[in-house]
Amino acid sequence: MAGIGKALADSMRSRIASGIDANDQRAKPLKPGRMRKDGTYKRGYPESKTARGLQPLRDWTWTGRTLRSLQVLSVNQNRGIIGFVDAMGDQKAHYNNQIDRMFGISPKDAVALNQAVAAVFRTGNVIQFRKVA
């Protein structure tokens, strides 16, 4: 189950890093800069990202901390939980997800999940025999 969760988390991480939302569409654009009342220009987030050499799109990468903290939190025989191990990364993801839903299973992520499950079934390590009472 941990391998399945890791495959899904990797798929989600690469999708978010490329600026694709949970519906496999381009993410909403970032807010550009604006002119202040005193006539000066306030640089926006896209300009700040470009100045740092990053892509000016909603991809959750400024320092990389948020996407690095996206991991498999826990697994058992029936389910796996994917989330953020860092509290600040979790908070940023929560707020960013309210603006544009990017954290979630997209249709392409579902295909990657199905492929990971099929790979586990092909290995034959799914069934466990236990002696009961």
N, CA, C and O of each residue as an XYZ file, in Angstrom:
532
protein
N       0.820     -1.199      0.000
C       0.000      0.000      0.000
C       0.865      1.266      0.000
O       0.482      2.281     -0.580
N       2.025      1.202      0.647
C       2.913      2.365      0.679
C       3.410      2.706     -0.727
O       3.540      3.879     -1.075
N       3.685      1.678     -1.533
C       4.124      1.911     -2.910
C       3.037      2.548     -3.755
O       3.317      3.397     -4.601
N       1.801      2.141     -3.526
C       0.678      2.729     -4.256
C       0.522      4.194     -3.857
O       0.340      5.058     -4.716
N       0.594      4.472     -2.564
C       0.485      5.846     -2.096
C       1.605      6.722     -2.617
O       1.378      7.876     -2.979
N       2.817      6.179     -2.658
C       3.953      6.950     -3.166
C       3.787      7.257     -4.647
O       4.114      8.358     -5.090
N       3.283      6.299     -5.416
C       3.063      6.530     -6.843
C       2.031      7.638     -7.055
O       2.196      8.484     -7.933
N       0.970      7.631     -6.251
C      -0.051      8.667     -6.370
C       0.500     10.021     -5.928
O       0.247     11.027     -6.590
N       1.239     10.068     -4.834
C       1.818     11.332     -4.357
C       2.798     11.903     -5.390
O       2.824     13.114     -5.610
N       3.593     11.053     -6.017
C       4.532     11.509     -7.051
C       3.783     12.081     -8.252
O       4.191     13.094     -8.820
N       2.684     11.427     -8.633
C       1.885     11.904     -9.756
C       1.270     13.266     -9.432
O       1.275     14.170    -10.267
N       0.744     13.407     -8.221
C       0.144     14.679     -7.808
C       1.203     15.777     -7.741
O       0.961     16.900     -8.184
N       2.365     15.463     -7.194
C       3.446     16.444     -7.058
C       3.902     16.944     -8.426
O       4.078     18.148     -8.612
N       4.095     16.047     -9.377
C       4.553     16.472    -10.706
C       3.470     17.271    -11.436
O       3.782     18.201    -12.179
N       2.213     16.916    -11.229
C       1.105     17.656    -11.858
C       1.043     19.071    -11.301
O       0.943     20.031    -12.065
N       1.100     19.213     -9.988
C       1.036     20.536     -9.363
C       2.240     21.377     -9.782
O       2.091     22.566    -10.065
N       3.422     20.780     -9.824
C       4.634     21.504    -10.208
C       4.592     21.995    -11.645
O       5.301     22.938    -11.997
N       3.774     21.370    -12.478
C       3.655     21.828    -13.868
C       2.498     22.803    -14.050
O       2.209     23.207    -15.177
N       1.825     23.192    -12.956
C       0.770     24.205    -13.045
C      -0.564     23.678    -13.526
O      -1.341     24.419    -14.130
N      -0.844     22.408    -13.269
C      -2.109     21.788    -13.683
C      -2.951     21.549    -12.431
O      -2.439     21.063    -11.422
N      -4.251     21.891    -12.492
C      -5.105     21.730    -11.319
C      -5.686     20.319    -11.240
O      -5.323     19.448    -12.031
N      -6.585     20.098    -10.284
C      -7.126     18.762    -10.039
C      -8.119     18.311    -11.101
O      -8.589     17.174    -11.066
N      -8.443     19.187    -12.042
C      -9.303     18.809    -13.172
C      -8.501     18.645    -14.454
O      -9.070     18.581    -15.543
N      -7.184     18.577    -14.326
C      -6.258     18.477    -15.456
C      -6.393     19.660    -16.413
O      -6.271     19.502    -17.628
N      -6.643     20.836    -15.861
C      -6.692     22.088    -16.613
C      -5.560     22.988    -16.120
O      -5.018     22.767    -15.037
N      -5.204     23.997    -16.906
C      -4.211     24.972    -16.454
C      -4.737     25.662    -15.206
O      -5.923     25.978    -15.123
N      -3.869     25.895    -14.242
C      -4.268     26.572    -13.012
C      -4.590     28.030    -13.298
O      -4.171     28.585    -14.314
N      -5.342     28.643    -12.387
C      -5.677     30.055    -12.525
C      -4.396     30.882    -12.575
O      -3.408     30.536    -11.929
N      -4.409     31.974    -13.341
C      -3.205     32.819    -13.381
C      -2.997     33.538    -12.058
O      -3.942     33.765    -11.302
N      -1.758     33.889    -11.794
C      -1.417     34.649    -10.600
C      -1.825     36.110    -10.786
O      -1.916     36.599    -11.912
N      -2.069     36.798     -9.674
C      -2.458     38.204     -9.756
C      -1.257     39.053    -10.147
O      -0.207     38.979     -9.509
N      -1.410     39.862    -11.199
C      -0.290     40.714    -11.612
C      -0.130     41.908    -10.676
O      -0.955     42.139     -9.792
N       0.939     42.655    -10.888
C       1.178     43.857    -10.102
C       0.151     44.924    -10.439
O      -0.663     44.765    -11.349
N       0.207     46.022     -9.680
C      -0.761     47.098     -9.898
C      -0.133     48.440     -9.554
O       0.868     48.521     -8.841
N      -0.746     49.481    -10.078
C      -0.316     50.841     -9.767
C      -0.963     51.273     -8.454
O      -2.156     51.062     -8.233
N      -0.165     51.871     -7.602
C      -0.691     52.420     -6.349
C      -1.261     53.812     -6.606
O      -1.055     54.397     -7.669
N      -1.975     54.326     -5.623
C      -2.573     55.659     -5.761
C      -1.524     56.752     -5.898
O      -1.771     57.789     -6.514
N      -0.332     56.509     -5.310
C       0.712     57.531     -5.395
C       1.510     57.456     -6.699
O       2.472     58.203     -6.876
N       1.123     56.569     -7.607
C       1.763     56.474     -8.911
C       2.897     55.471     -8.998
O       3.453     55.268    -10.077
N       3.255     54.837     -7.886
C       4.303     53.824     -7.924
C       3.701     52.468     -8.281
O       2.509     52.228     -8.083
N       4.536     51.602     -8.803
C       4.086     50.274     -9.226
C       4.412     49.254     -8.149
O       5.555     49.160     -7.702
N       3.417     48.498     -7.735
C       3.622     47.417     -6.772
C       3.779     46.126     -7.548
O       2.853     45.678     -8.224
N       4.956     45.531     -7.446
C       5.249     44.305     -8.185
C       4.356     43.182     -7.674
O       4.154     43.045     -6.467
N       3.819     42.378     -8.592
C       2.954     41.265     -8.234
C       3.741     39.972     -8.088
O       4.948     39.923     -8.329
N       3.027     38.928     -7.686
C       3.669     37.633     -7.470
C       4.280     37.059     -8.752
O       5.369     36.489     -8.684
N       3.630     37.182     -9.922
C       4.281     36.643    -11.133
C       5.607     37.337    -11.442
O       6.564     36.691    -11.869
N       5.663     38.647    -11.227
C       6.910     39.361    -11.478
C       7.991     38.950    -10.469
O       9.167     38.831    -10.813
N       7.569     38.737     -9.227
C       8.533     38.306     -8.209
C       9.094     36.933     -8.534
O      10.288     36.694     -8.358
N       8.243     36.027     -9.008
C       8.712     34.688     -9.365
C       9.659     34.749    -10.564
O      10.682     34.065    -10.586
N       9.320     35.562    -11.550
C      10.174     35.698    -12.727
C      11.543     36.259    -12.343
O      12.567     35.833    -12.878
N      11.553     37.215    -11.415
C      12.816     37.798    -10.974
C      13.700     36.759    -10.283
O      14.925     36.875    -10.313
N      13.098     35.753     -9.667
C      13.866     34.677     -9.019
C      14.221     33.556     -9.988
O      14.888     32.596     -9.604
N      13.785     33.669    -11.235
C      14.091     32.645    -12.222
C      13.083     31.513    -12.244
O      13.362     30.447    -12.795
N      11.913     31.727    -11.654
C      10.855     30.705    -11.624
C       9.807     31.004    -12.681
O       9.748     32.111    -13.216
N       8.994     30.025    -12.974
C       7.908     30.190    -13.942
C       6.799     31.042    -13.312
O       6.444     30.813    -12.156
N       6.244     32.021    -14.043
C       5.193     32.871    -13.475
C       3.817     32.219    -13.564
O       2.897     32.767    -14.173
N       3.687     31.051    -12.956
C       2.405     30.360    -12.946
C       2.162     29.734    -11.587
O       3.084     29.571    -10.788
N       0.916     29.388    -11.335
C       0.518     28.819    -10.045
C       0.971     27.364     -9.994
O       0.272     26.469    -10.468
N       2.151     27.139     -9.414
C       2.715     25.786     -9.372
C       3.233     25.401     -7.986
O       3.924     24.392     -7.840
N       2.903     26.198     -6.973
C       3.259     25.932     -5.573
C       4.766     25.837     -5.356
O       5.214     25.170     -4.423
N       5.548     26.492     -6.203
C       6.997     26.469     -6.006
C       7.502     27.893     -5.834
O       7.451     28.691     -6.769
N       7.973     28.201     -4.681
C       8.738     29.411     -4.408
C      10.043     28.942     -3.782
O      11.129     29.249     -4.274
N       9.922     28.199     -2.698
C      11.104     27.583     -2.087
C      11.112     26.079     -2.333
O      12.161     25.445     -2.218
N       9.965     25.497     -2.669
C       9.860     24.058     -2.862
C       9.425     23.321     -1.608
O       9.250     22.103     -1.626
N       9.251     24.053     -0.526
C       8.923     23.440      0.759
C       7.555     22.750      0.746
O       7.413     21.660      1.299
N       6.561     23.364      0.130
C       5.216     22.806      0.130
C       5.175     21.478     -0.618
O       4.629     20.498     -0.111
N       5.745     21.439     -1.813
C       5.707     20.198     -2.590
C       6.608     19.120     -2.000
O       6.314     17.931     -2.124
N       7.698     19.521     -1.361
C       8.550     18.524     -0.699
C       7.835     17.868      0.472
O       8.089     16.707      0.791
N       6.938     18.617      1.114
C       6.249     18.058      2.275
C       5.042     17.205      1.885
O       4.423     16.597      2.758
N       4.693     17.144      0.607
C       3.601     16.287      0.130
C       4.092     14.841      0.116
O       4.901     14.464     -0.732
N       3.601     14.034      1.059
C       4.064     12.655      1.199
C       2.929     11.760      1.667
O       1.838     12.225      1.994
N       3.212     10.474      1.690
C       2.281      9.505      2.247
C       2.405      9.587      3.764
O       3.481      9.348      4.312
N       1.312      9.923      4.444
C       1.349     10.104      5.894
C       1.194      8.789      6.640
O       1.911      8.533      7.608
N       0.262      7.954      6.196
C       0.070      6.662      6.859
C      -0.596      5.696      5.886
O      -1.309      6.099      4.967
N      -0.345      4.424      6.114
C      -0.970      3.378      5.305
C      -1.366      2.220      6.210
O      -0.754      1.991      7.253
N      -2.383      1.503      5.801
C      -2.716      0.217      6.397
C      -3.185     -0.681      5.271
O      -2.984     -0.348      4.103
N      -3.793     -1.790      5.577
C      -4.164     -2.732      4.528
C      -5.274     -2.202      3.630
O      -5.394     -2.636      2.485
N      -6.078     -1.284      4.121
C      -7.244     -0.832      3.365
C      -7.129      0.551      2.762
O      -7.857      0.869      1.821
N      -6.236      1.386      3.277
C      -6.166      2.748      2.750
C      -4.811      3.380      3.036
O      -4.042      2.921      3.880
N      -4.556      4.441      2.305
C      -3.373      5.253      2.512
C      -3.786      6.707      2.578
O      -4.733      7.118      1.906
N      -3.086      7.487      3.380
C      -3.406      8.903      3.532
C      -2.236      9.720      3.013
O      -1.101      9.555      3.460
N      -2.525     10.606      2.062
C      -1.523     11.489      1.482
C      -1.799     12.891      2.001
O      -2.940     13.353      1.984
N      -0.766     13.558      2.457
C      -0.926     14.906      2.978
C       0.415     15.590      3.077
O       1.361     15.245      2.369
N       0.486     16.567      3.970
C       1.679     17.382      4.104
C       2.283     17.151      5.487
O       1.596     17.305      6.497
N       3.552     16.787      5.538
C       4.211     16.497      6.804
C       4.662     17.773      7.516
O       4.912     17.747      8.721
N       4.768     18.864      6.805
C       5.186     20.133      7.362
C       3.947     20.988      7.633
O       3.099     21.134      6.753
N       3.831     21.552      8.832
C       2.649     22.344      9.189
C       2.515     23.582      8.308
O       1.406     23.935      7.909
N       3.629     24.247      7.998
C       3.556     25.432      7.153
C       3.180     25.054      5.715
O       2.397     25.754      5.071
N       3.733     23.957      5.220
C       3.363     23.484      3.893
C       1.894     23.105      3.824
O       1.229     23.354      2.818
N       1.388     22.501      4.895
C      -0.027     22.134      4.961
C      -0.904     23.379      4.927
O      -1.921     23.404      4.235
N      -0.517     24.407      5.667
C      -1.287     25.638      5.706
C      -1.271     26.345      4.350
O      -2.307     26.821      3.886
N      -0.105     26.413      3.716
C      -0.017     27.041      2.394
C      -0.851     26.279      1.373
O      -1.543     26.881      0.552
N      -0.781     24.957      1.429
C      -1.565     24.143      0.500
C      -3.058     24.360      0.724
O      -3.831     24.422     -0.233
N      -3.460     24.475      1.978
C      -4.874     24.702      2.294
C      -5.361     26.011      1.672
O      -6.403     26.043      1.018
N      -4.595     27.100      1.880
C      -4.998     28.392      1.337
C      -4.944     28.405     -0.189
O      -5.850     28.930     -0.835
N      -3.899     27.837     -0.762
C      -3.800     27.788     -2.221
C      -4.901     26.931     -2.824
O      -5.382     27.217     -3.920
N      -5.299     25.889     -2.119
C      -6.347     25.014     -2.623
C      -7.702     25.713     -2.604
O      -8.586     25.347     -3.379
N      -7.885     26.708     -1.742
C      -9.125     27.474     -1.738
C      -9.198     28.409     -2.940
O     -10.286     28.695     -3.441
N      -8.042     28.884     -3.403
C      -7.998     29.748     -4.576
C      -8.246     28.927     -5.836
O      -9.075     29.292     -6.669
N      -7.538     27.837     -5.970
C      -7.665     26.961     -7.136
C      -7.363     25.542     -6.665
O      -6.268     25.275     -6.169
N      -8.318     24.635     -6.813
C      -8.170     23.274     -6.305
C      -7.112     22.515     -7.103
O      -7.334     22.116     -8.247
N      -5.959     22.328     -6.469
C      -4.872     21.599     -7.102
C      -4.553     20.320     -6.346
O      -4.118     19.339     -6.949
N      -4.766     20.314     -5.021
C      -4.521     19.120     -4.225
C      -5.762     18.247     -4.288
O      -6.809     18.596     -3.742
N      -5.641     17.135     -4.942
C      -6.730     16.195     -5.129
C      -6.348     15.245     -6.248
O      -5.336     15.437     -6.922
N      -7.148     14.239     -6.437
C      -6.852     13.247     -7.467
C      -7.500     13.681     -8.775
O      -8.725     13.733     -8.884
N      -6.681     13.986     -9.750
C      -7.170     14.363    -11.073
C      -7.425     13.095    -11.885
O      -7.026     12.010    -11.463
N      -8.079     13.208    -13.034
C      -8.274     12.025    -13.877
C      -6.958     11.340    -14.273
O      -6.895     10.111    -14.319
N      -5.915     12.116    -14.555
C      -4.626     11.508    -14.903
C      -3.980     10.863    -13.683
O      -3.289      9.852    -13.808
N      -4.200     11.444    -12.499
C      -3.705     10.826    -11.271
C      -4.426      9.503    -11.015
O      -3.824      8.547    -10.527
N      -5.705      9.454    -11.344
C      -6.467      8.216    -11.172
C      -5.921      7.115    -12.082
O      -5.893      5.948    -11.693
N      -5.495      7.476    -13.273
C      -4.883      6.496    -14.178
C      -3.576      5.985    -13.575
O      -3.307      4.784    -13.607
N      -2.756      6.898    -13.021
C      -1.502      6.483    -12.376
C      -1.781      5.594    -11.167
O      -1.044      4.640    -10.916
N      -2.834      5.900    -10.423
C      -3.223      5.085     -9.279
C      -3.637      3.686     -9.721
O      -3.227      2.694     -9.119
N      -4.441      3.607    -10.764
C      -4.860      2.296    -11.279
C      -3.681      1.477    -11.778
O      -3.650      0.259    -11.600
N      -2.717      2.130    -12.396
C      -1.531      1.420    -12.867
C      -0.706      0.897    -11.695
O      -0.161     -0.205    -11.761
N      -0.613      1.690    -10.616
C       0.135      1.251     -9.434
C      -0.560      0.072     -8.763
O       0.102     -0.862     -8.311
N      -1.885      0.107     -8.697
C      -2.636     -1.009     -8.105
C      -2.478     -2.262     -8.961
O      -2.298     -3.360     -8.434
N      -2.546     -2.097    -10.277
C      -2.381     -3.242    -11.176
C      -0.982     -3.842    -11.037
O      -0.820     -5.060    -11.106
N       0.021     -2.997    -10.843
C       1.385     -3.501    -10.666
C       1.502     -4.312     -9.377
O       2.217     -5.313     -9.342
N       0.811     -3.891     -8.322
C       0.829     -4.647     -7.074
C       0.141     -5.996     -7.265
O       0.620     -7.011     -6.759
N      -0.958     -6.014     -7.977
C      -1.654     -7.285     -8.229
C      -0.810     -8.239     -9.067
O      -0.863     -9.454     -8.877
N      -0.029     -7.684     -9.995
C       0.812     -8.538    -10.836
C       1.946     -9.190    -10.041
O       2.398    -10.281    -10.390
N       2.406     -8.528     -8.975
C       3.496     -9.106     -8.190
C       3.033    -10.295     -7.366
O       3.845    -11.151     -7.015
N       1.761    -10.368     -7.055
C       1.230    -11.504     -6.310
C       1.415    -11.419     -4.813
O       1.211    -12.415     -4.118
N       1.798    -10.258     -4.287
C       1.999    -10.101     -2.849
C       0.794     -9.481     -2.159
O       0.944     -8.806     -1.140
N      -0.386     -9.701     -2.696
C      -1.572     -9.059     -2.166
C      -2.242     -9.887     -1.084
O      -2.701     -9.340     -0.081
N      -2.302    -11.178     -1.268
C      -3.029    -12.059     -0.362
C      -2.122    -12.509      0.775
O      -0.995    -12.948      0.547
N      -2.625    -12.397      1.997
C      -1.891    -12.859      3.163
C      -2.701    -13.968      3.831
O      -3.915    -13.845      3.998
N      -2.034    -15.036      4.207
C      -2.699    -16.139      4.910
C      -2.339    -16.065      6.382
O      -1.165    -15.986      6.742
N      -3.356    -16.091      7.230
C      -3.127    -16.058      8.664
C      -3.963    -17.135      9.327
O      -5.068    -17.446      8.883
N      -3.434    -17.687     10.370
C      -4.167    -18.668     11.140
C      -5.048    -17.924     12.146
O      -4.561    -17.116     12.938
N      -6.337    -18.206     12.100
C      -7.278    -17.529     12.979
C      -7.741    -18.523     14.037
O      -8.185    -19.623     13.708
N      -7.640    -18.149     15.264
C      -8.036    -18.942     16.453
C      -7.626    -20.335     16.354
O      -7.884    -21.120     17.266
